[in-house]
Each structure stands twice: as C-alpha cells, then as structure tokens.
C-alpha cells in the first residue's frame, strides 16, 4: 500500500490537533461574549428597541466579536483543507496520471477510471478524506474537465456528469494557477446536499517547463459547519448563517432550516460583507426587520460571509 510521506502525514496530524484546540477556543470565546447575567439578548433589548443607531452599543460589540470569531473559525477550516490539498498535489503519485488512456473506454460507463486503477493516487485521496473531516471526498480532474477518479469510490459511481469544466472551482484554479475556493453547489434533487469545492492545479513536475496534469479537488462537507453553528447556545430568535460568495447558504444554526436552500444575496448586509466591510445594520430577512451583523471571510481568491441575525422587538 502506498502511503502519504511521513511529513505530509505529520502535517495532517498536527492540523487535527490544532483544529480541536481552535474549536474549543472559539466556542469558549462565544460563550464569554454572551456572559454577564441573564440572556445577553434580553439584557440588550432596550438598546436595540430604543436606539436603532446601534453604534458603540454593547450588543453591537458582542455581535461583532461573535461574527469575528466565527469568521476566523470558518477561515481556519477552509485554510486547513486547502493546505492539505496543496501539499499532497505535489506528491509524485498525484502528479502522475498513468491511466488517462483508459478514459476512452471507461469515462461514459464508470465516470472515470476503474476502481482498481491508479491505486497510489486513490490511496492518497482516501487518506485525506479519512484524516480531514472538512472534506467528504477528494478527486482528480483532467485538464479538459473530464473526471479521472473520485474517493470514496461510491462518489464516482453516483456522478451525474462526467465533465467538470463548467465548475467555478475548476475554472478558478486554472485561471489563478492557485488554490481556489468555489461557490456553493445546490443539489438538483431533494435527496442531494449542498456542497462546494477547493481546487488546485496539478503540474506534471516541479520543473519550469512542466504542464498541467489535472486539477486536485476537495469536496467540502458542509455538515461540519452546520454542526458547529448548531452547537452554539444562541438566544431564542437569533440565527447565524454562512454563505458563499454569491449568497447561497453554506450552513445554518437553525436545524429546521439547515437543509433548505436559501440565498441572502439581496441583503444589504451581505453586499457590504462581499465588499470587504464588517458591521451591523438593519435588514429585511424573510419580510422581517432584523439586526444583521456581518463579517467577510476572505480565503483562496473568494469571500464567504458570516451573518448573525437578531429580530427587532416591536416598539
């Protein structure tokens, strides 16, 4: 069995230790932000209710702290996954594509090469998935966008398309020649799930005259982000969502809405965040006036957004 080199394996192990520490730290920070007597949401209702200019209010400061912590945690998840993909993309067993000729016979039937072909690359992909909970699958795409292999193999078996040249993560990785974070992919069926991709171009060698051998991609598991947000002890009525750069929901603190596709691209708070701003403003969410605190998450040539929404009590 071909294994990831010791240095890469060590990096993955260290990443997991850091992730556990970071997760515990950011959870404690959020609870501290909400500390100070009864529900902090209740303690600040007067401020929100009597002063819609929330500048310098304790409530706004707490919200900004919370969204900043969440943004840093989300960024860490994405940076960690991207770093592992970048490190492993330089491995010889990832750079080499010895069975590309098989696609002439197997692409339309197997959605890539057979399960027992290019075992070395498949093993690297398997090791990444097993060791990184943020990625639900890892796959290799040919320079023309054709599928080469997916791990777990069950993902390859259930593909509904054989070419991924239309995906923004593929196009972005080729265009920027760098790690690229794609947008949210909305499922076409009720049984599907939202997903996204982090991609990096793979070169045939480290030499200057090398050519692009393909694109190495990690499929992001949004369930991890849902779990993070739903573990928060938010006051009643409050809600936190992560969105992609086009406004589609990535994750949701509301368990009843987490599986429902939504877009927040019309919110002024989202537009401000995409423009690189952070702050709090009044916004209309589902025809309800809300105080929305927003924070951009800039990573791998794109921005995702954290939105913390609080209902405005009637006067």
Buried (B, 14 or more C-beta within 10 A) or exposed (E): EEEBBEEBEEBBEEBEEEBEEBBEEBBEBBEEBBEEEEBBBEBBBEBBEEEEEBEEBEBBEBBBBBBBBBBBBBBBBBBBBBBBBBBBBBBEBBBBBEBBEBBEEBBEEBBBBBBEBBBBBBBBBBBBBEBBBBBBBBBBBBBEBBBBBBBBBEBBEEBEEBBBBEBBBBBBBBEBEBBBBBBBBBEEEEEEEBBBBBBBBBBBEEEEEEEBBBBBBBBBBBBBBBEBBBEBEBBEEBBBBBBBBBBBBBBBBBEEBBEEEBBBBEBEBBBBBBEEEBBBBBBEBEEEEBBBBBBBBEBBBBBBBBBBBBBBEEE
